[in-house]
């Protein structure tokens, strides 16, 4: 049977925390004096974290609205927006083995994306490797659990789902117990997730080479 590998973006393909550190540092550097850059960057991180905690994803326009309200620089909204869609900065924060790994995965089957967030913002992160992805299998939603039932009902492919969160892997498993769930155990969430009773991912891996071996051998 043909294989389809669906990949999460944040903390799976993309070092989201380092990216945000760099992003907020650059934004702060054009808004305030050098002595206030660190505090302003921390403020941006807090605004971002609060939005994600409330909404489950990074709402870019809400971030701009709240952040400029805090710093009193409404005239800088367009500058902040430009930083948020800076694809070069995004490309710099792909994990180093992503491109070589996608080249290998491409030999084994089709590759897609299953990601949570704003469509345009998440798609911008794909710019340097979108040519590896099948356009019919790029799924982005503000709540990706809501679209999993439709996605994992596909019977034309043997399906693999690679994610850094047990919760999302478990939800995929609930939709289709034949989905091969691969836990990419790295990044900020690696050791801070509660076990889910009665669920173990089909494989736990610590790098993309191991994930490729799972796809190759199952």
N, CA and C atoms as a LAMMPS dump frame, in Angstrom:
ITEM: TIMESTEP
0
ITEM: NUMBER OF ATOMS
654
ITEM: BOX BOUNDS ff ff ff
-5.0000000000000000e+02 5.0000000000000000e+02
-5.0000000000000000e+02 5.0000000000000000e+02
-5.0000000000000000e+02 5.0000000000000000e+02
ITEM: ATOMS id mol type element x y z
1 1 1 N 0.841 -1.199 0
2 1 2 C 0 0 0
3 1 3 C 0.877 1.251 0
4 2 1 N 0.424 2.284 -0.694
5 2 2 C 1.154 3.551 -0.725
6 2 3 C 1.214 4.158 0.674
7 3 1 N 2.297 4.88 0.937
8 3 2 C 2.49 5.476 2.256
9 3 3 C 2.313 6.994 2.195
10 4 1 N 1.729 7.526 3.263
11 4 2 C 1.569 8.969 3.423
12 4 3 C 2.054 9.338 4.817
13 5 1 N 3.032 10.242 4.877
14 5 2 C 3.598 10.687 6.15
15 5 3 C 3.167 12.131 6.395
16 6 1 N 2.402 12.341 7.455
17 6 2 C 1.969 13.684 7.831
18 6 3 C 2.846 14.186 8.975
19 7 1 N 3.349 15.399 8.816
20 7 2 C 4.287 15.98 9.768
21 7 3 C 3.699 17.224 10.417
22 8 1 N 3.851 17.316 11.706
23 8 2 C 3.579 18.558 12.413
24 8 3 C 4.683 19.559 12.053
25 9 1 N 4.444 20.849 12.294
26 9 2 C 5.47 21.862 12.009
27 9 3 C 6.203 22.281 13.282
28 10 1 N 5.487 22.938 14.186
29 10 2 C 6.137 23.557 15.346
30 10 3 C 6.691 22.518 16.309
31 11 1 N 7.96 22.68 16.644
32 11 2 C 8.698 21.801 17.553
33 11 3 C 8.938 20.41 16.96
34 12 1 N 8.507 20.19 15.727
35 12 2 C 8.764 18.921 15.048
36 12 3 C 9.724 19.145 13.884
37 13 1 N 9.358 20.054 12.986
38 13 2 C 10.243 20.441 11.885
39 13 3 C 10.997 21.731 12.194
40 14 1 N 10.462 22.477 13.104
41 14 2 C 10.799 23.887 13.248
42 14 3 C 11.09 24.178 14.713
43 15 1 N 12.26 24.779 14.992
44 15 2 C 12.615 25.113 16.375
45 15 3 C 11.875 26.387 16.77
46 16 1 N 10.645 26.203 17.168
47 16 2 C 9.738 27.325 17.389
48 16 3 C 10.217 28.243 18.5
49 17 1 N 10.763 27.677 19.575
50 17 2 C 11.181 28.529 20.686
51 17 3 C 12.368 29.409 20.307
52 18 1 N 13.359 28.842 19.643
53 18 2 C 14.5 29.66 19.211
54 18 3 C 14.063 30.716 18.199
55 19 1 N 13.14 30.334 17.326
56 19 2 C 12.603 31.288 16.353
57 19 3 C 11.942 32.464 17.062
58 20 1 N 11.112 32.17 18.05
59 20 2 C 10.426 33.254 18.761
60 20 3 C 11.417 34.13 19.512
61 21 1 N 12.432 33.521 20.105
62 21 2 C 13.453 34.319 20.789
63 21 3 C 14.098 35.306 19.824
64 22 1 N 14.453 34.805 18.635
65 22 2 C 15.084 35.667 17.632
66 22 3 C 14.102 36.714 17.113
67 23 1 N 12.874 36.275 16.843
68 23 2 C 11.847 37.178 16.318
69 23 3 C 11.577 38.328 17.28
70 24 1 N 11.334 38 18.536
71 24 2 C 10.979 39.042 19.496
72 24 3 C 12.17 39.944 19.799
73 25 1 N 13.377 39.393 19.73
74 25 2 C 14.563 40.225 19.902
75 25 3 C 14.705 41.238 18.781
76 26 1 N 14.44 40.801 17.55
77 26 2 C 14.542 41.711 16.405
78 26 3 C 13.454 42.779 16.456
79 27 1 N 12.246 42.369 16.819
80 27 2 C 11.157 43.344 16.938
81 27 3 C 11.5 44.383 18.003
82 28 1 N 11.961 43.915 19.155
83 28 2 C 12.293 44.836 20.246
84 28 3 C 13.396 45.802 19.843
85 29 1 N 14.36 45.319 19.059
86 29 2 C 15.517 46.149 18.715
87 29 3 C 15.156 47.346 17.845
88 30 1 N 14.037 47.27 17.127
89 30 2 C 13.637 48.417 16.302
90 30 3 C 12.608 49.3 17.005
91 31 1 N 12.158 48.861 18.165
92 31 2 C 11.122 49.617 18.873
93 31 3 C 11.655 50.429 20.041
94 32 1 N 12.723 49.94 20.671
95 32 2 C 13.189 50.576 21.911
96 32 3 C 14.705 50.731 21.896
97 33 1 N 15.213 51.496 22.85
98 33 2 C 16.655 51.655 23.016
99 33 3 C 17.279 50.323 23.426
100 34 1 N 18.578 50.202 23.173
101 34 2 C 19.287 48.949 23.428
102 34 3 C 19.115 48.464 24.865
103 35 1 N 19.092 49.387 25.813
104 35 2 C 19.001 48.986 27.217
105 35 3 C 17.649 48.367 27.575
106 36 1 N 16.643 48.562 26.71
107 36 2 C 15.307 48.04 26.996
108 36 3 C 14.917 46.863 26.098
109 37 1 N 15.842 46.429 25.246
110 37 2 C 15.519 45.361 24.294
111 37 3 C 15.151 44.065 25.013
112 38 1 N 15.926 43.689 26.006
113 38 2 C 15.672 42.41 26.683
114 38 3 C 14.295 42.393 27.341
115 39 1 N 13.955 43.458 28.055
116 39 2 C 12.653 43.505 28.731
117 39 3 C 11.504 43.523 27.724
118 40 1 N 11.693 44.236 26.62
119 40 2 C 10.641 44.313 25.607
120 40 3 C 10.465 42.968 24.908
121 41 1 N 11.571 42.281 24.687
122 41 2 C 11.503 40.942 24.097
123 41 3 C 10.759 39.983 25.024
124 42 1 N 11.026 40.073 26.318
125 42 2 C 10.332 39.225 27.293
126 42 3 C 8.838 39.55 27.328
127 43 1 N 8.506 40.817 27.181
128 43 2 C 7.099 41.212 27.13
129 43 3 C 6.416 40.58 25.919
130 44 1 N 7.086 40.624 24.773
131 44 2 C 6.527 40.017 23.561
132 44 3 C 6.304 38.522 23.755
133 45 1 N 7.257 37.86 24.395
134 45 2 C 7.127 36.422 24.664
135 45 3 C 5.93 36.146 25.566
136 46 1 N 5.732 36.987 26.564
137 46 2 C 4.599 36.792 27.474
138 46 3 C 3.273 36.986 26.742
139 47 1 N 3.199 38.023 25.919
140 47 2 C 1.973 38.26 25.147
141 47 3 C 1.688 37.053 24.251
142 48 1 N 2.723 36.561 23.592
143 48 2 C 2.594 35.385 22.723
144 48 3 C 2.104 34.173 23.516
145 49 1 N 2.74 33.906 24.652
146 49 2 C 2.378 32.737 25.466
147 49 3 C 0.945 32.825 25.97
148 50 1 N 0.53 34.02 26.371
149 50 2 C -0.838 34.202 26.863
150 50 3 C -1.856 33.928 25.761
151 51 1 N -1.555 34.373 24.555
152 51 2 C -2.469 34.149 23.427
153 51 3 C -2.567 32.659 23.113
154 52 1 N -1.427 31.979 23.086
155 52 2 C -1.432 30.547 22.786
156 52 3 C -2.184 29.772 23.866
157 53 1 N -1.985 30.155 25.128
158 53 2 C -2.692 29.482 26.221
159 53 3 C -4.201 29.645 26.089
160 54 1 N -4.617 30.812 25.626
161 54 2 C -6.047 31.099 25.519
162 54 3 C -6.662 30.504 24.259
163 55 1 N -5.943 30.583 23.133
164 55 2 C -6.535 30.216 21.842
165 55 3 C -6.037 28.893 21.284
166 56 1 N -4.904 28.428 21.791
167 56 2 C -4.359 27.175 21.286
168 56 3 C -3.45 27.341 20.084
169 57 1 N -3.259 28.56 19.639
170 57 2 C -2.363 28.844 18.515
171 57 3 C -1.933 30.305 18.609
172 58 1 N -0.924 30.667 17.822
173 58 2 C -0.397 32.031 17.826
174 58 3 C -1.199 32.871 16.837
175 59 1 N -2.071 33.71 17.363
176 59 2 C -2.893 34.614 16.551
177 59 3 C -2.069 35.877 16.3
178 60 1 N -1.569 36.031 15.083
179 60 2 C -0.614 37.105 14.8
180 60 3 C -1.234 38.495 14.945
181 61 1 N -2.45 38.674 14.459
182 61 2 C -3.068 39.999 14.553
183 61 3 C -3.406 40.355 15.998
184 62 1 N -3.814 39.367 16.773
185 62 2 C -4.077 39.619 18.187
186 62 3 C -2.778 39.963 18.916
187 63 1 N -1.694 39.302 18.514
188 63 2 C -0.39 39.621 19.106
189 63 3 C -0.018 41.076 18.824
190 64 1 N -0.143 41.488 17.571
191 64 2 C 0.199 42.869 17.215
192 64 3 C -0.654 43.849 18.014
193 65 1 N -1.938 43.581 18.079
194 65 2 C -2.868 44.459 18.798
195 65 3 C -2.48 44.599 20.266
196 66 1 N -2.241 43.472 20.925
197 66 2 C -1.93 43.516 22.355
198 66 3 C -0.546 44.094 22.627
199 67 1 N 0.414 43.708 21.801
200 67 2 C 1.79 44.139 22.041
201 67 3 C 1.943 45.647 21.87
202 68 1 N 1.399 46.197 20.796
203 68 2 C 1.553 47.643 20.59
204 68 3 C 0.761 48.436 21.629
205 69 1 N -0.291 47.825 22.16
206 69 2 C -1.028 48.487 23.241
207 69 3 C -0.144 48.592 24.482
208 70 1 N 0.614 47.529 24.761
209 70 2 C 1.513 47.531 25.923
210 70 3 C 2.619 48.57 25.774
211 71 1 N 3.178 48.673 24.569
212 71 2 C 4.343 49.554 24.404
213 71 3 C 3.973 50.947 23.903
214 72 1 N 2.697 51.143 23.536
215 72 2 C 2.259 52.46 23.096
216 72 3 C 2.854 52.905 21.778
217 73 1 N 3.023 51.957 20.837
218 73 2 C 3.628 52.296 19.543
219 73 3 C 2.734 51.796 18.407
220 74 1 N 1.514 52.318 18.346
221 74 2 C 0.557 51.873 17.336
222 74 3 C 1.073 52.053 15.911
223 75 1 N 1.923 53.053 15.716
224 75 2 C 2.427 53.334 14.367
225 75 3 C 3.386 52.254 13.858
226 76 1 N 3.805 51.337 14.744
227 76 2 C 4.766 50.305 14.359
228 76 3 C 4.102 48.981 13.975
229 77 1 N 2.787 48.963 13.891
230 77 2 C 2.079 47.705 13.611
231 77 3 C 2.545 47.066 12.307
232 78 1 N 2.71 47.863 11.258
233 78 2 C 3.099 47.297 9.961
234 78 3 C 4.519 46.738 9.995
235 79 1 N 5.406 47.366 10.768
236 79 2 C 6.777 46.871 10.9
237 79 3 C 6.782 45.522 11.61
238 80 1 N 6.008 45.416 12.672
239 80 2 C 5.922 44.148 13.406
240 80 3 C 5.361 43.062 12.495
241 81 1 N 4.362 43.411 11.705
242 81 2 C 3.751 42.438 10.791
243 81 3 C 4.782 41.925 9.781
244 82 1 N 5.652 42.8 9.308
245 82 2 C 6.691 42.381 8.361
246 82 3 C 7.653 41.386 8.998
247 83 1 N 8.009 41.613 10.253
248 83 2 C 8.881 40.661 10.947
249 83 3 C 8.199 39.302 11.079
250 84 1 N 6.901 39.308 11.345
251 84 2 C 6.179 38.054 11.568
252 84 3 C 6.126 37.181 10.318
253 85 1 N 6.206 37.786 9.148
254 85 2 C 6.139 36.994 7.909
255 85 3 C 7.497 36.926 7.209
256 86 1 N 8.558 37.194 7.955
257 86 2 C 9.909 37.147 7.397
258 86 3 C 10.325 35.69 7.186
259 87 1 N 10.307 35.247 5.933
260 87 2 C 10.566 33.84 5.635
261 87 3 C 12.026 33.459 5.855
262 88 1 N 12.937 34.411 5.69
263 88 2 C 14.353 34.11 5.919
264 88 3 C 14.58 33.747 7.381
265 89 1 N 13.973 34.518 8.277
266 89 2 C 14.092 34.221 9.702
267 89 3 C 13.487 32.854 10.019
268 90 1 N 12.381 32.543 9.373
269 90 2 C 11.763 31.228 9.574
270 90 3 C 12.678 30.108 9.091
271 91 1 N 13.232 30.265 7.896
272 91 2 C 14.102 29.227 7.331
273 91 3 C 15.308 28.958 8.223
274 92 1 N 15.796 29.999 8.873
275 92 2 C 16.966 29.857 9.74
276 92 3 C 16.688 28.981 10.956
277 93 1 N 15.41 28.709 11.232
278 93 2 C 15.073 27.967 12.443
279 93 3 C 14.414 26.621 12.166
280 94 1 N 14.561 26.139 10.933
281 94 2 C 14.261 24.73 10.688
282 94 3 C 15.317 23.894 11.402
283 95 1 N 14.921 22.751 11.939
284 95 2 C 15.935 21.85 12.478
285 95 3 C 16.871 21.433 11.345
286 96 1 N 18.13 21.258 11.663
287 96 2 C 19.163 21.096 10.638
288 96 3 C 18.98 19.856 9.772
289 97 1 N 18.327 18.821 10.306
290 97 2 C 18.205 17.591 9.516
291 97 3 C 16.897 17.494 8.74
292 98 1 N 16.107 18.565 8.728
293 98 2 C 14.793 18.494 8.074
294 98 3 C 14.921 18.264 6.569
295 99 1 N 15.7 19.083 5.879
296 99 2 C 15.776 18.969 4.417
297 99 3 C 16.346 17.617 3.982
298 100 1 N 17.488 17.169 4.536
299 100 2 C 17.977 15.833 4.157
300 100 3 C 16.966 14.727 4.461
301 101 1 N 16.241 14.869 5.561
302 101 2 C 15.268 13.84 5.939
303 101 3 C 14.083 13.813 4.987
304 102 1 N 13.642 14.974 4.557
305 102 2 C 12.535 15.017 3.603
306 102 3 C 12.935 14.381 2.274
307 103 1 N 14.182 14.551 1.891
308 103 2 C 14.667 13.905 0.667
309 103 3 C 14.567 12.388 0.78
310 104 1 N 14.861 11.863 1.965
311 104 2 C 14.767 10.418 2.175
312 104 3 C 13.316 9.96 2.266
313 105 1 N 12.506 10.722 2.983
314 105 2 C 11.092 10.356 3.118
315 105 3 C 10.379 10.364 1.771
316 106 1 N 10.788 11.273 0.91
317 106 2 C 10.166 11.386 -0.41
318 106 3 C 10.301 10.09 -1.203
319 107 1 N 11.354 9.335 -0.932
320 107 2 C 11.572 8.065 -1.631
321 107 3 C 10.622 6.974 -1.139
322 108 1 N 10.041 7.188 0.047
323 108 2 C 9.223 6.15 0.679
324 108 3 C 7.729 6.344 0.468
325 109 1 N 7.326 7.565 0.145
326 109 2 C 5.903 7.831 -0.041
327 109 3 C 5.641 9.317 -0.148
328 110 1 N 4.385 9.676 -0.064
329 110 2 C 4.01 11.087 -0.119
330 110 3 C 4.19 11.716 1.264
331 111 1 N 4.479 13.021 1.251
332 111 2 C 4.696 13.759 2.494
333 111 3 C 3.667 14.879 2.571
334 112 1 N 3.075 15.029 3.75
335 112 2 C 2.115 16.104 3.966
336 112 3 C 2.36 16.788 5.295
337 113 1 N 1.498 17.733 5.61
338 113 2 C 1.594 18.528 6.834
339 113 3 C 0.254 18.474 7.559
340 114 1 N 0.318 18.331 8.876
341 114 2 C -0.867 18.488 9.721
342 114 3 C -0.46 19.389 10.88
343 115 1 N -0.874 20.652 10.798
344 115 2 C -0.364 21.668 11.718
345 115 3 C -1.498 22.51 12.285
346 116 1 N -1.251 23.035 13.479
347 116 2 C -2.229 23.9 14.133
348 116 3 C -1.747 25.342 14.088
349 117 1 N -2.638 26.242 13.631
350 117 2 C -2.292 27.656 13.587
351 117 3 C -3.013 28.366 12.467
352 118 1 N -2.615 29.608 12.231
353 118 2 C -3.172 30.38 11.125
354 118 3 C -2.611 29.856 9.811
355 119 1 N -3.458 29.72 8.825
356 119 2 C -3.034 29.117 7.565
357 119 3 C -1.862 29.869 6.929
358 120 1 N -1.995 31.168 6.741
359 120 2 C -0.955 31.929 6.041
360 120 3 C 0.36 31.92 6.816
361 121 1 N 0.269 32.042 8.126
362 121 2 C 1.475 32.092 8.961
363 121 3 C 2.202 30.749 8.953
364 122 1 N 1.453 29.662 9.079
365 122 2 C 2.079 28.345 9.069
366 122 3 C 2.634 28.006 7.689
367 123 1 N 1.917 28.38 6.64
368 123 2 C 2.41 28.105 5.287
369 123 3 C 3.709 28.847 4.994
370 124 1 N 3.873 30.025 5.582
371 124 2 C 5.117 30.768 5.379
372 124 3 C 6.315 29.969 5.875
373 125 1 N 6.114 29.148 6.895
374 125 2 C 7.202 28.337 7.441
375 125 3 C 7.612 27.209 6.492
376 126 1 N 6.756 26.91 5.523
377 126 2 C 7.018 25.803 4.603
378 126 3 C 7.818 26.22 3.375
379 127 1 N 8.095 27.499 3.226
380 127 2 C 8.587 28.02 1.949
381 127 3 C 9.86 27.341 1.457
382 128 1 N 10.747 26.944 2.368
383 128 2 C 12.029 26.381 1.933
384 128 3 C 11.954 24.891 1.607
385 129 1 N 10.831 24.236 1.921
386 129 2 C 10.752 22.797 1.644
387 129 3 C 9.389 22.366 1.105
388 130 1 N 8.572 23.322 0.695
389 130 2 C 7.226 22.98 0.23
390 130 3 C 7.253 22.089 -1.004
391 131 1 N 8.346 22.148 -1.769
392 131 2 C 8.443 21.32 -2.976
393 131 3 C 8.501 19.829 -2.653
394 132 1 N 8.781 19.478 -1.396
395 132 2 C 8.76 18.07 -1.001
396 132 3 C 7.343 17.593 -0.658
397 133 1 N 6.422 18.523 -0.481
398 133 2 C 5.099 18.2 0.046
399 133 3 C 4.084 18.018 -1.073
400 134 1 N 3.173 17.077 -0.88
401 134 2 C 2.081 16.906 -1.839
402 134 3 C 1.007 17.945 -1.511
403 135 1 N 0.623 18.777 -2.478
404 135 2 C -0.31 19.878 -2.176
405 135 3 C -1.67 19.432 -1.657
406 136 1 N -2.072 18.201 -1.984
407 136 2 C -3.372 17.71 -1.507
408 136 3 C -3.345 17.314 -0.037
409 137 1 N -2.138 17.261 0.536
410 137 2 C -2.022 16.771 1.908
411 137 3 C -1.367 17.796 2.833
412 138 1 N -1.659 19.056 2.595
413 138 2 C -1.226 20.113 3.511
414 138 3 C -2.462 20.576 4.272
415 139 1 N -2.521 20.198 5.54
416 139 2 C -3.685 20.484 6.378
417 139 3 C -3.264 21.403 7.524
418 140 1 N -3.869 22.579 7.573
419 140 2 C -3.571 23.555 8.625
420 140 3 C -4.894 24.073 9.169
421 141 1 N -5.042 24.037 10.479
422 141 2 C -6.288 24.495 11.099
423 141 3 C -5.982 25.101 12.46
424 142 1 N -6.844 25.989 12.894
425 142 2 C -6.66 26.607 14.209
426 142 3 C -6.889 25.601 15.335
427 143 1 N -7.635 24.554 15.046
428 143 2 C -7.764 23.424 15.973
429 143 3 C -7.673 22.156 15.134
430 144 1 N -6.496 21.565 15.078
431 144 2 C -6.312 20.458 14.136
432 144 3 C -7.038 19.187 14.563
433 145 1 N -7.417 19.093 15.825
434 145 2 C -8.217 17.938 16.235
435 145 3 C -9.522 17.868 15.447
436 146 1 N -10.077 19.038 15.129
437 146 2 C -11.376 19.084 14.457
438 146 3 C -11.34 18.556 13.03
439 147 1 N -10.156 18.478 12.439
440 147 2 C -10.082 18.011 11.051
441 147 3 C -9.491 16.604 10.942
442 148 1 N -9.11 16.031 12.076
443 148 2 C -8.442 14.728 12.029
444 148 3 C -9.349 13.603 11.548
445 149 1 N -10.617 13.646 11.916
446 149 2 C -11.514 12.55 11.54
447 149 3 C -11.559 12.383 10.029
448 150 1 N -11.685 13.494 9.329
449 150 2 C -11.722 13.447 7.861
450 150 3 C -10.386 12.997 7.294
451 151 1 N -9.307 13.545 7.827
452 151 2 C -7.972 13.23 7.305
453 151 3 C -7.648 11.75 7.467
454 152 1 N -7.883 11.222 8.656
455 152 2 C -7.452 9.857 8.944
456 152 3 C -8.474 8.795 8.538
457 153 1 N -9.532 9.226 7.864
458 153 2 C -10.467 8.254 7.285
459 153 3 C -10.006 7.794 5.901
460 154 1 N -8.922 8.384 5.409
461 154 2 C -8.379 8.031 4.094
462 154 3 C -7.926 6.569 4.08
463 155 1 N -8.484 5.79 3.17
464 155 2 C -8.16 4.362 3.101
465 155 3 C -7.235 4.027 1.921
466 156 1 N -6.794 5.059 1.215
467 156 2 C -5.941 4.831 0.047
468 156 3 C -4.463 4.73 0.405
469 157 1 N -4.126 5.109 1.636
470 157 2 C -2.722 5.155 2.043
471 157 3 C -2.529 4.494 3.4
472 158 1 N -1.352 3.954 3.585
473 158 2 C -0.904 3.607 4.93
474 158 3 C -0.395 4.903 5.538
475 159 1 N -0.98 5.321 6.658
476 159 2 C -0.746 6.669 7.158
477 159 3 C 0.156 6.675 8.385
478 160 1 N 1.06 7.657 8.376
479 160 2 C 1.976 7.904 9.484
480 160 3 C 1.767 9.346 9.938
481 161 1 N 1.831 9.554 11.236
482 161 2 C 1.686 10.907 11.77
483 161 3 C 2.819 11.162 12.753
484 162 1 N 3.632 12.187 12.458
485 162 2 C 4.787 12.538 13.287
486 162 3 C 4.496 13.854 13.994
487 163 1 N 4.536 13.821 15.331
488 163 2 C 4.207 15.016 16.117
489 163 3 C 5.03 14.987 17.398
490 164 1 N 5.188 16.165 18.01
491 164 2 C 5.949 16.229 19.262
492 164 3 C 5.049 16.168 20.488
493 165 1 N 3.723 16.079 20.308
494 165 2 C 2.822 16.047 21.458
495 165 3 C 2.029 14.746 21.501
496 166 1 N 2.033 14.122 22.664
497 166 2 C 1.284 12.882 22.848
498 166 3 C -0.214 13.101 22.654
499 167 1 N -0.706 14.246 23.081
500 167 2 C -2.14 14.52 22.973
501 167 3 C -2.617 14.445 21.524
502 168 1 N -1.855 15.05 20.61
503 168 2 C -2.257 15.039 19.203
504 168 3 C -2.126 13.645 18.601
505 169 1 N -1.086 12.93 18.978
506 169 2 C -0.927 11.561 18.483
507 169 3 C -2.067 10.671 18.968
508 170 1 N -2.444 10.845 20.215
509 170 2 C -3.548 10.069 20.777
510 170 3 C -4.849 10.37 20.04
511 171 1 N -5.081 11.635 19.753
512 171 2 C -6.318 11.998 19.066
513 171 3 C -6.345 11.404 17.657
514 172 1 N -5.203 11.386 16.992
515 172 2 C -5.133 10.748 15.67
516 172 3 C -5.443 9.258 15.781
517 173 1 N -4.885 8.619 16.797
518 173 2 C -5.119 7.19 17.032
519 173 3 C -6.603 6.904 17.264
520 174 1 N -7.289 7.805 17.97
521 174 2 C -8.717 7.615 18.222
522 174 3 C -9.534 7.653 16.932
523 175 1 N -9.048 8.411 15.953
524 175 2 C -9.78 8.504 14.685
525 175 3 C -9.569 7.267 13.82
526 176 1 N -8.381 6.693 13.926
527 176 2 C -8.062 5.525 13.091
528 176 3 C -6.93 4.756 13.771
529 177 1 N -7.251 3.618 14.308
530 177 2 C -6.257 2.856 15.072
531 177 3 C -5.18 2.237 14.195
532 178 1 N -5.324 2.362 12.88
533 178 2 C -4.283 1.868 11.973
534 178 3 C -3.225 2.923 11.658
535 179 1 N -3.465 4.153 12.076
536 179 2 C -2.47 5.199 11.869
537 179 3 C -1.231 4.88 12.699
538 180 1 N -0.073 4.971 12.087
539 180 2 C 1.177 4.729 12.811
540 180 3 C 1.642 6.057 13.403
541 181 1 N 1.506 6.166 14.71
542 181 2 C 1.83 7.41 15.413
543 181 3 C 3.295 7.395 15.835
544 182 1 N 4.006 8.452 15.483
545 182 2 C 5.44 8.561 15.778
546 182 3 C 5.662 9.799 16.633
547 183 1 N 6.105 9.562 17.847
548 183 2 C 6.356 10.664 18.776
549 183 3 C 7.78 11.171 18.585
550 184 1 N 7.899 12.408 18.085
551 184 2 C 9.202 13.046 17.95
552 184 3 C 9.531 13.674 19.3
553 185 1 N 10.29 12.962 20.087
554 185 2 C 10.52 13.375 21.471
555 185 3 C 11.754 14.267 21.556
556 186 1 N 11.544 15.513 21.163
557 186 2 C 12.59 16.517 21.316
558 186 3 C 11.92 17.869 21.488
559 187 1 N 12.698 18.908 21.67
560 187 2 C 12.12 20.233 21.844
561 187 3 C 11.669 20.475 23.274
562 188 1 N 11.015 21.603 23.477
563 188 2 C 10.698 22.066 24.829
564 188 3 C 9.696 21.171 25.552
565 189 1 N 8.886 20.416 24.808
566 189 2 C 7.857 19.594 25.44
567 189 3 C 8.305 18.162 25.709
568 190 1 N 9.508 17.834 25.308
569 190 2 C 9.938 16.431 25.305
570 190 3 C 9.72 15.728 26.639
571 191 1 N 10.122 16.347 27.722
572 191 2 C 10.055 15.674 29.022
573 191 3 C 8.988 16.258 29.935
574 192 1 N 8.073 17.025 29.367
575 192 2 C 7.075 17.709 30.194
576 192 3 C 5.645 17.357 29.803
577 193 1 N 5.454 16.141 29.317
578 193 2 C 4.114 15.723 28.925
579 193 3 C 3.64 14.571 29.809
580 194 1 N 2.389 14.647 30.194
581 194 2 C 1.82 13.574 30.994
582 194 3 C 1.525 12.369 30.113
583 195 1 N 1.79 11.203 30.653
584 195 2 C 1.424 9.991 29.935
585 195 3 C -0.088 9.895 29.823
586 196 1 N -0.546 9.287 28.742
587 196 2 C -1.977 9.1 28.52
588 196 3 C -2.3 7.63 28.776
589 197 1 N -3.16 7.353 29.756
590 197 2 C -3.477 5.951 30.075
591 197 3 C -3.958 5.182 28.843
592 198 1 N -3.48 3.979 28.702
593 198 2 C -3.888 3.058 27.644
594 198 3 C -3.407 3.469 26.257
595 199 1 N -2.524 4.461 26.193
596 199 2 C -2.005 4.835 24.868
597 199 3 C -0.489 4.905 24.893
598 200 1 N 0.1 4.262 23.911
599 200 2 C 1.521 4.417 23.632
600 200 3 C 1.661 4.641 22.132
601 201 1 N 2.434 5.636 21.718
602 201 2 C 2.641 5.801 20.275
603 201 3 C 3.301 4.564 19.687
604 202 1 N 3.091 4.35 18.417
605 202 2 C 3.682 3.181 17.759
606 202 3 C 5.201 3.221 17.833
607 203 1 N 5.757 4.432 17.824
608 203 2 C 7.214 4.578 17.929
609 203 3 C 7.539 5.893 18.62
610 204 1 N 8.603 5.872 19.402
611 204 2 C 9.153 7.088 19.999
612 204 3 C 10.546 7.28 19.417
613 205 1 N 10.781 8.442 18.818
614 205 2 C 12.064 8.685 18.156
615 205 3 C 12.662 9.991 18.67
616 206 1 N 13.961 10.113 18.475
617 206 2 C 14.682 11.277 18.991
618 206 3 C 15.367 12.074 17.887
619 207 1 N 15.195 11.629 16.651
620 207 2 C 15.717 12.362 15.501
621 207 3 C 15.015 11.845 14.248
622 208 1 N 15.233 12.53 13.142
623 208 2 C 14.532 12.159 11.921
624 208 3 C 15.051 10.866 11.309
625 209 1 N 16.31 10.545 11.525
626 209 2 C 16.82 9.271 11.008
627 209 3 C 16.012 8.106 11.575
628 210 1 N 15.693 8.189 12.855
629 210 2 C 14.903 7.129 13.483
630 210 3 C 13.478 7.109 12.935
631 211 1 N 12.912 8.288 12.696
632 211 2 C 11.563 8.346 12.123
633 211 3 C 11.538 7.721 10.729
634 212 1 N 12.56 7.989 9.949
635 212 2 C 12.648 7.42 8.599
636 212 3 C 12.702 5.896 8.669
637 213 1 N 13.446 5.368 9.622
638 213 2 C 13.539 3.915 9.766
639 213 3 C 12.18 3.303 10.092
640 214 1 N 11.389 4.002 10.906
641 214 2 C 10.048 3.501 11.222
642 214 3 C 9.206 3.424 9.951
643 215 1 N 9.23 4.486 9.161
644 215 2 C 8.443 4.509 7.923
645 215 3 C 8.944 3.443 6.956
646 216 1 N 10.231 3.284 6.892
647 216 2 C 10.829 2.324 5.956
648 216 3 C 10.479 0.882 6.321
649 217 1 N 10.402 0.592 7.618
650 217 2 C 10.304 -0.799 8.063
651 217 3 C 8.915 -1.222 8.529
652 218 1 N 7.918 -0.375 8.349
653 218 2 C 6.563 -0.759 8.765
654 218 3 C 5.586 -0.588 7.607
